Amino acid sequence: MADAFEEDAENTISIGEFLQDLEEQELEEDLVLGGDEGKECTYSKGYMKRHAIFSCLTCTPDGNVGVCTSCSLSCHDAHEILELWTKRNFRCDYGNSKFGEFFCKLDASKDVENTKNTYNHNFKGSYCTCGRPYPDPDVEDQLENLQCCICEDWFHEEHLGLESSDMVPRDDKGEPQFEDFICQCPAADYYEFLRDKEVVEDAPLTVGSSKELNNESSSVETPITDNNPKEDCNGKAVLLGENATTNTLLNQCNTIAGPSTKCVVGLNLLEAPISLEKSKLMFLSKNWREDLCRCPHCTEFYK
């Protein structure tokens, strides 16, 4: 009987812990949905900073369209739908010229094409550098699929090029001890300064591993290019000004400490070229955005 009471005590959490968990769940939901409550098509909101996007392989097997939550439910019932998690600066495609005679039940008046939308191999149901699906029917005991918060591609954990799966930061129960993950995409070089902020859990790559991520795979058909890093590196939106909670925290910080004029990055991100050299993977701890540089140049870059 005493053992039973001890076990119950171990599983008990305080009101404060419960409220904190609830707040974190609500924040994650806000980040994923981006204000999309699944009740109306988001097309009228334009190219949203970030919201959940789905691909319908039944309608467009070529994987060149993305639809919002509402359209995936109302217009694509019983179709083969891929949940892509979140995409930035994206406008719902359903009902435009790519769907032929089919039109959106929620918003029939749409442009012929959303020219600013970008698509990568995820829209076809392939992920990672291997181009395989997730879950992969040919792989037993497959590990997790992780999304880079910069290029937004997904990677099979076993293909991250780590010395072992144990290198992914987890607690004793196997729960992730990181909030976000940055792969070896070219734009990752912009955030190397975070390693000095004690918000990065280093994960050494296997020396000479054939599974190392390559720049071509992580940037193919994504908004990241070498020609225009300011416009195409969509890592900006997720880092700052992405949701009301983050904005509030940053505004409070700036009000108290005042805006910083000294750049901790050491270069003007608005003009810096994207490095072609591979950087190490980064697993970012909770609240890592609070350690971003807030000098005038960097703040403008994040917008």
Summary of the structure (lengths in Angstrom):
residues: 303
radius of gyration: 20.8
end to end distance: 58.3
largest distance: 69.0
contacts: 864
relative contact order: 0.11
helix: 33%
strand: 13%
